[in-house]
Amino acid sequence: MQHVEREIHKKVELCDAKGQLNPEAIGFARKPLIVSNLKGNFMRKKKWNYWCVFGEEIMFSATISHLDYATVCFVYFLNYETQRFYEKTVVVPIPRKNGMADDSMDTCRFNHPDMDIEFLHDRKSTRINVQVDDFDGEKLSAELDITHPENHDSLNVVIPWNRKTFQFTGKHLSLPASGSVKIGPQHYTFEPVESFAVLDTGRGVWPRESTWNWGMASQRSDDQTIGLNFGGKWTDGTGMTENAFFVDGKMHKIHEDVLFQYNDQDFKEPWQITTKFSDDVKLEFIPFFERVSKSDLKLVKSEVHQLFGYYNGYVRYADGKKLKISQLLGSIEEHYAKW
């Protein structure tokens, strides 16, 4: 008999009065119903909003993250054809400003001489503004408008390691994007018919060391808008997953763990994603570019191998029908963090 995760239908607070996990928050929701009222847990709380926008020519990403003892923000872009890539990170230890709201959908800002990032959110849209004076020796300016359609589902999940370590993650996929990114003399435009944004937002209390896999995609295919979201390692054995696919904004939850099979000596070899027991997910990911990000700041250490490429294969609806996945642009990663 297949395990079915508990679905949440009304607002619930993530933490109890002591700052521990509220058992009523364990489950998943199709809307942002989990109120991330993090408290206590000095030096252990993690908050972040990660945006990744896939255009026709480039992929652009910006992140604001707060780790209690440091604010870590980064911006990167990839030109698919030329494979020009650049990433810039700014770390502010023991931040007194630039905090992040508990509500992951609230507006957040990071202002620093080396980088300005704004995620200006209202109920129906998010405005992303990024300014970096020295980005690979050139000035970067990004102004993007992301639409949050009212009828779109999102994946909101609470992962319970135990009462003292837990994570709320929100994945918002297939969000239409418009606007522009300018890097020096180069000007890239995003049209909402073919450009889609993914928001990964997290609020939680993590163990000191963690490793996870994450795979995602958002793109038009055969007159449908398809989104994929899969996670591994970090959710295994918790009874909850972040596995789902989206068709024209409607989420189809996958309650089973998935396995990521790949060569950790050569991440650019093909990856396989399959459900652990059934054949409900059978996907191959063929990378064309590897982003490697390593940092060792004593308190914070991380290593990310994020691949960009294409998904092929299928996922299965609850009624048994298959949804064919063909050359769906997205990313996949292995991430180790000591934080």
RODO-2510 file (C-alpha; in nm, 4 decimals, decimal comma):
residues 339
     n   res          X          Y          Z
     1     m     0,0000     0,0000     0,0000
     2     q     0,1412     0,3383    -0,1017
     3     h     0,2126     0,5939     0,1710
     4     v     0,0070     0,9107     0,1277
     5     e     0,1315     1,2341     0,2811
     6     r    -0,1029     1,4488     0,4861
     7     e    -0,2441     1,7475     0,2984
     8     i    -0,2874     2,0791     0,4790
     9     h    -0,5892     2,2923     0,3843
    10     k    -0,5774     2,5832     0,6301
    11     k    -0,3106     2,8136     0,7734
    12     v    -0,0880     2,6628     1,0391
    13     e     0,2161     2,7859     1,2303
    14     l     0,5450     2,6041     1,1766
    15     c     0,6619     2,6309     1,5394
    16     d     0,5096     2,6000     1,8840
    17     a     0,5636     2,8453     2,1689
    18     k     0,9055     2,6931     2,2470
    19     g     1,0303     2,7268     1,8878
    20     q     1,0028     2,3531     1,8276
    21     l     0,8219     2,1923     1,5367
    22     n     0,4443     2,2087     1,5588
    23     p     0,3197     1,8561     1,4700
    24     e     0,0138     2,0090     1,3007
    25     a     0,2462     2,1678     1,0408
    26     i     0,3813     1,8347     0,9133
    27     g     0,2391     1,7793     0,5660
    28     f     0,2088     1,9518     0,2313
    29     a    -0,0117     2,2276     0,0935
    30     r    -0,0936     2,3546    -0,2539
    31     k    -0,0822     2,7162    -0,1344
    32     p     0,1591     2,8991     0,1025
    33     l    -0,0387     2,8112     0,4156
    34     i     0,2529     2,7382     0,6519
    35     v     0,3367     3,0414     0,8682
    36     s     0,7118     3,0222     0,9348
    37     n     0,7167     3,1700     1,2867
    38     l     1,0772     3,0719     1,3620
    39     k     1,1996     3,1664     1,7099
    40     g     1,4774     3,0701     1,9492
    41     n     1,7285     2,8159     1,8115
    42     f     2,0091     3,0722     1,8318
    43     m     2,2597     3,0429     1,5433
    44     r     2,0687     2,7501     1,3867
    45     k     1,7902     2,9174     1,1900
    46     k     1,8095     2,9270     0,8083
    47     k     1,6047     3,1476     0,5780
    48     w     1,6408     3,1948     0,2037
    49     n     1,4665     3,2990    -0,1164
    50     y     1,6292     3,1658    -0,4340
    51     w     1,5059     3,2776    -0,7745
    52     c     1,6033     3,1134    -1,1031
    53     v     1,4654     3,2532    -1,4287
    54     f     1,4949     3,0619    -1,7548
    55     g     1,4818     3,2794    -2,0679
    56     e     1,5331     3,1889    -2,4322
    57     e     1,8992     3,3009    -2,4332
    58     i     2,0114     3,3013    -2,0719
    59     m     1,9353     3,1733    -1,7235
    60     f     1,9545     3,4306    -1,4436
    61     s     1,9525     3,3638    -1,0698
    62     a     1,9563     3,5736    -0,7511
    63     t     1,9434     3,4642    -0,3864
    64     i     1,9095     3,6274    -0,0464
    65     s     1,9846     3,3949     0,2464
    66     h     2,0134     3,4558     0,6186
    67     l     2,1903     3,2070     0,8481
    68     d     2,1588     3,3909     1,1829
    69     y     2,5370     3,4496     1,1926
    70     a     2,5778     3,5606     0,8299
    71     t     2,3877     3,6939     0,5325
    72     v     2,4952     3,5208     0,2117
    73     c     2,3731     3,6560    -0,1214
    74     f     2,4704     3,5564    -0,4716
    75     v     2,3871     3,6270    -0,8345
    76     y     2,4778     3,4231    -1,1411
    77     f     2,3902     3,3861    -1,5061
    78     l     2,4522     3,1425    -1,7902
    79     n     2,4387     3,2046    -2,1649
    80     y     2,3203     2,8714    -2,3092
    81     e     2,4877     2,9062    -2,6495
    82     t     2,8242     3,0615    -2,5618
    83     q     2,8313     2,9035    -2,2125
    84     r     2,9554     3,2280    -2,0680
    85     f     2,8983     3,1966    -1,6934
    86     y     2,9713     3,4201    -1,3995
    87     e     2,8768     3,4151    -1,0327
    88     k     2,9259     3,6757    -0,7614
    89     t     2,8758     3,6189    -0,3866
    90     v     2,8677     3,8666    -0,0987
    91     v     2,8905     3,7498     0,2646
    92     v     2,8122     3,9796     0,5584
    93     p     2,9029     3,8209     0,8955
    94     i     2,6878     3,8867     1,2033
    95     p     2,4400     4,1026     1,0114
    96     r     2,2529     4,3771     1,1958
    97     k     2,0449     4,4697     0,8937
    98     n     1,9136     4,2886     0,5856
    99     g     1,7140     4,0391     0,7932
   100     m     1,4452     3,8283     0,6291
   101     a     1,0797     3,8009     0,7218
   102     d     0,9399     3,4757     0,8538
   103     d     0,6787     3,4803     0,5772
   104     s     0,8671     3,3542     0,2755
   105     m     0,6442     3,5512     0,0381
   106     d     0,7159     3,8883     0,2001
   107     t     0,9336     4,1489     0,0328
   108     c     1,3047     4,1144     0,1111
   109     r     1,6065     4,3299     0,0306
   110     f     1,9850     4,3162     0,0458
   111     n     2,1746     4,6419     0,0136
   112     h     2,5540     4,6401     0,0033
   113     p     2,8199     4,8462    -0,1786
   114     d     2,8980     4,5407    -0,3944
   115     m     2,5431     4,4208    -0,4628
   116     d     2,1816     4,5367    -0,4346
   117     i     1,9004     4,2806    -0,4536
   118     e     1,5284     4,3443    -0,4097
   119     f     1,2433     4,0920    -0,4216
   120     l     0,9362     4,3157    -0,4062
   121     h     0,6353     4,0922    -0,3577
   122     d     0,2642     4,1605    -0,3668
   123     r    -0,0174     3,9101    -0,3937
   124     k    -0,0031     3,8669    -0,7708
   125     s     0,3584     3,9366    -0,8649
   126     t     0,7201     3,9733    -0,7617
   127     r     0,9496     4,2450    -0,8927
   128     i     1,3174     4,1418    -0,8984
   129     n     1,5699     4,4259    -0,9084
   130     v     1,9420     4,3494    -0,9057
   131     q     2,2295     4,5961    -0,9444
   132     v     2,5966     4,4925    -0,9407
   133     d     2,8575     4,7479    -1,0503
   134     d     3,1372     4,4917    -1,0964
   135     f     3,0020     4,1693    -1,2418
   136     d     3,2814     3,9987    -1,4324
   137     g     3,4254     4,3437    -1,4969
   138     e     3,0955     4,4841    -1,6254
   139     k     2,7841     4,6442    -1,4807
   140     l     2,4859     4,4178    -1,4285
   141     s     2,1305     4,5478    -1,4091
   142     a     1,8290     4,3163    -1,3884
   143     e     1,4644     4,4203    -1,3807
   144     l     1,2247     4,1286    -1,3948
   145     d     0,8516     4,0958    -1,3312
   146     i     0,7309     3,7546    -1,2177
   147     t     0,3590     3,6745    -1,2261
   148     h     0,1961     3,4524    -0,9623
   149     p    -0,1233     3,3322    -1,1355
   150     e    -0,4093     3,2906    -0,8872
   151     n    -0,5015     2,9466    -1,0170
   152     h    -0,1458     2,8106    -0,9903
   153     d    -0,0577     2,5590    -0,7226
   154     s     0,2737     2,5651    -0,5413
   155     l     0,4457     2,2910    -0,3418
   156     n     0,4698     2,3746     0,0283
   157     v     0,6155     2,1007     0,2474
   158     v     0,7370     2,0649     0,6048
   159     i     1,0156     1,8089     0,6467
   160     p     1,0361     1,6760     1,0064
   161     w     1,3747     1,5350     1,1054
   162     n     1,2687     1,5740     1,4694
   163     r     1,1012     1,8318     1,6946
   164     k     1,4188     2,0437     1,7061
   165     t     1,5372     2,0189     1,3436
   166     f     1,2911     2,0728     1,0618
   167     q     1,2468     2,2614     0,7361
   168     f     0,9645     2,4339     0,5535
   169     t     1,0276     2,4505     0,1800
   170     g     0,8144     2,6260    -0,0793
   171     k     0,8619     2,5544    -0,4489
   172     h     0,6849     2,7852    -0,6937
   173     l     0,7309     2,6692    -1,0519
   174     s     0,6281     2,7770    -1,4026
   175     l     0,5825     3,1423    -1,3094
   176     p     0,5684     3,3637    -1,6224
   177     a     0,8590     3,6081    -1,6357
   178     s     0,9170     3,9300    -1,8294
   179     g     1,1751     4,2061    -1,8232
   180     s     1,5433     4,2352    -1,9001
   181     v     1,8954     4,1617    -1,7833
   182     k     2,1793     4,3892    -1,8954
   183     i     2,5437     4,2858    -1,8608
   184     g     2,7767     4,5500    -2,0005
   185     p     2,6668     4,6112    -2,3601
   186     q     2,4638     4,2893    -2,3766
   187     h     2,0871     4,3214    -2,3367
   188     y     1,8718     4,0111    -2,2814
   189     t     1,4921     4,0242    -2,2783
   190     f     1,2465     3,7808    -2,1217
   191     e     0,9040     3,7225    -2,2772
   192     p     0,6364     3,5605    -2,0553
   193     v     0,5232     3,3125    -2,3220
   194     e     0,8611     3,1346    -2,3198
   195     s     1,0292     3,2562    -1,9983
   196     f     0,9559     3,0975    -1,6618
   197     a     1,0791     3,1557    -1,3084
   198     v     1,1252     2,9147    -1,0206
   199     l     1,1187     3,0297    -0,6568
   200     d     1,2752     2,8058    -0,3914
   201     t     1,2048     2,9438    -0,0475
   202     g     1,3138     2,7883     0,2806
   203     r     1,2630     2,8529     0,6510
   204     g     1,3874     2,6087     0,9114
   205     v     1,6272     2,4771     1,1730
   206     w     1,8858     2,2497     1,0134
   207     p     2,1360     1,9953     1,1413
   208     r     2,4985     2,1118     1,1325
   209     e     2,5771     1,9049     0,8206
   210     s     2,3456     1,8138     0,5329
   211     t     2,3598     1,6797     0,1775
   212     w     2,0759     1,6996    -0,0711
   213     n     1,9779     1,6543    -0,4340
   214     w     1,7331     1,8832    -0,6090
   215     g     1,6023     1,8690    -0,9633
   216     m     1,3603     2,1145    -1,1243
   217     a     1,2309     2,2385    -1,4591
   218     s     0,9704     2,4834    -1,5926
   219     q     0,8947     2,5150    -1,9624
   220     r     0,6321     2,5086    -2,2358
   221     s     0,6041     2,1704    -2,4079
   222     d     0,3358     2,0457    -2,6505
   223     d     0,1080     2,3420    -2,5705
   224     q     0,1307     2,2749    -2,1972
   225     t     0,3301     2,4429    -1,9232
   226     i     0,5156     2,1704    -1,7342
   227     g     0,7024     2,1989    -1,4053
   228     l     0,9086     1,9314    -1,2319
   229     n     1,0363     1,9268    -0,8739
   230     f     1,2260     1,6390    -0,7130
   231     g     1,4366     1,6134    -0,3977
   232     g     1,6499     1,3419    -0,2485
   233     k     1,8719     1,2483     0,0473
   234     w     1,7563     1,5234     0,2825
   235     t     1,3927     1,4068     0,2918
   236     d     1,4589     1,0310     0,2900
   237     g     1,2943     0,8458     0,5777
   238     t     1,0969     1,1467     0,7070
   239     g     0,7621     1,0384     0,5610
   240     m     0,7483     1,3584     0,3526
   241     t     0,8846     1,4419     0,0070
   242     e     0,9191     1,7480    -0,2142
   243     n     0,8334     1,5443    -0,5235
   244     a     0,5676     1,6694    -0,7637
   245     f     0,4981     1,7711    -1,1199
   246     f     0,2828     2,0541    -1,2488
   247     v     0,0732     2,0784    -1,5648
   248     d    -0,0705     2,4204    -1,6506
   249     g    -0,0351     2,5230    -1,2872
   250     k    -0,2035     2,2181    -1,1309
   251     m     0,0170     2,0146    -0,8946
   252     h     0,0295     1,6352    -0,9044
   253     k     0,1943     1,5180    -0,5807
   254     i     0,4278     1,2175    -0,5806
   255     h     0,4237     1,0618    -0,2340
   256     e     0,7143     0,8263    -0,2933
   257     d     1,0856     0,8897    -0,2399
   258     v     1,2900     0,9234    -0,5576
   259     l     1,6431     0,8039    -0,6235
   260     f     1,9067     1,0188    -0,7928
   261     q     2,1667     0,8069    -0,9684
   262     y     2,4760     0,9878    -1,0988
   263     n     2,8536     0,9756    -1,1139
   264     d     2,9890     1,1959    -0,8345
   265     q     3,3320     1,1807    -0,9989
   266     d     3,1919     1,3257    -1,3221
   267     f     2,8690     1,5163    -1,2646
   268     k     2,8324     1,5926    -1,6365
   269     e     2,7471     1,2320    -1,7136
   270     p     2,3704     1,1614    -1,7462
   271     w     2,1631     1,1469    -1,4274
   272     q     1,8718     0,9105    -1,3643
   273     i     1,5711     0,9949    -1,1427
   274     t     1,3348     0,7098    -1,0537
   275     t     1,0773     0,6449    -0,7854
   276     k     1,2108     0,4125    -0,5165
   277     f     0,9562     0,1320    -0,5449
   278     s     0,7259     0,1983    -0,8416
   279     d     0,7783     0,3127    -1,2002
   280     d     0,5823     0,6363    -1,1558
   281     v     0,8905     0,8475    -1,2353
   282     k     1,1480     0,7532    -1,4942
   283     l     1,3601     1,0446    -1,6107
   284     e     1,7041     1,0971    -1,7578
   285     f     1,8797     1,4316    -1,7268
   286     i     2,1460     1,5200    -1,9849
   287     p     2,3646     1,8117    -1,8675
   288     f     2,5280     2,0663    -2,0959
   289     f     2,6862     2,2867    -1,8259
   290     e     2,8147     2,2402    -1,4707
   291     r     2,8147     2,5179    -1,2134
   292     v     3,0569     2,4514    -0,9277
   293     s     3,0435     2,6683    -0,6160
   294     k     3,2707     2,5993    -0,3182
   295     s     3,3164     2,8030    -0,0022
   296     d     3,4977     2,7437     0,3250
   297     l     3,4485     3,0274     0,5718
   298     k     3,5094     2,8161     0,8845
   299     l     3,1575     2,8625     1,0219
   300     v     3,0062     2,8002     0,6782
   301     k     3,1296     2,5408     0,4341
   302     s     2,9514     2,4315     0,1185
   303     e     3,0051     2,2613    -0,2133
   304     v     2,7490     2,2768    -0,4926
   305     h     2,7502     2,0948    -0,8237
   306     q     2,4533     2,2305    -1,0183
   307     l     2,3990     2,1050    -1,3721
   308     f     2,1896     2,2669    -1,6435
   309     g     2,0452     2,0491    -1,9162
   310     y     1,7393     1,8614    -2,0396
   311     y     1,4970     1,6088    -1,8915
   312     n     1,3555     1,3203    -2,0935
   313     g     1,1309     1,0323    -1,9919
   314     y     0,7956     1,0340    -1,8151
   315     v     0,6056     1,0916    -1,4938
   316     r     0,2781     0,9202    -1,4118
   317     y    -0,0550     1,0702    -1,3096
   318     a    -0,2512     0,9178    -1,0198
   319     d    -0,4873     0,7505    -1,2699
   320     g    -0,1966     0,5633    -1,4290
   321     k    -0,1567     0,7736    -1,7438
   322     k     0,1923     0,8853    -1,8375
   323     l     0,3022     1,2415    -1,9094
   324     k     0,5830     1,2354    -2,1622
   325     i     0,8767     1,4629    -2,0829
   326     s     1,0819     1,5636    -2,3874
   327     q     1,3812     1,7992    -2,3844
   328     l     1,2548     1,9934    -2,0850
   329     l     1,5108     2,2572    -1,9824
   330     g     1,6019     2,2611    -1,6153
   331     s     1,8666     2,1965    -1,3535
   332     i     1,9796     1,9302    -1,1092
   333     e     2,2269     1,9415    -0,8222
   334     e     2,4175     1,7859    -0,5384
   335     h     2,4692     2,0231    -0,2468
   336     y     2,6743     1,9647     0,0683
   337     a     2,6456     2,2193     0,3505
   338     k     2,8117     2,2524     0,6886
   339     w     2,6369     2,5481     0,8436
***
